[in-house]
Amino acid sequence: GNATAYNVVAKFEEGCNIIIIDREKMPFDELEPNKNFELVLITHFGSAPKFKIITEWTDADAKQQSKTQMGDI
């Protein structure tokens, strides 16, 4: 987005069977405007081929925000 995001976390919808390996990276304390981040994931034959990624953060006004996007393998 166009503003700094604070305490950024990403998660997957329940039941998609995708594991985030580097969970210790989260929460990202601060993510500058128009920046992104990468996470290392493990998928397997039981993982959903399409899934929702939920990103949650706090904005500069201390309001909780979230965005849901679709992902696929």
Phi, psi and omega in degrees: 000192183262005180228161177290137177251143182239150178051054185278129175229149176237143177212167180248153178301149181297140176091000181274350176058047174243134184249131175271119182285315187262052180302334182295345176291335186259149000283149171287121184300319183208133177236117184292159180306138178063021176257165177223182178216161179238147176232148176269129184240157170242128173239162179209182184300338178270000181284145178292137179289334175230143186203164177261136174252123180252121177250130180235144180203169175251135180270181183297338178267012180066024176266138178284132180234159175207158177216135178248131179230158176267143176228164175212163181259000000 
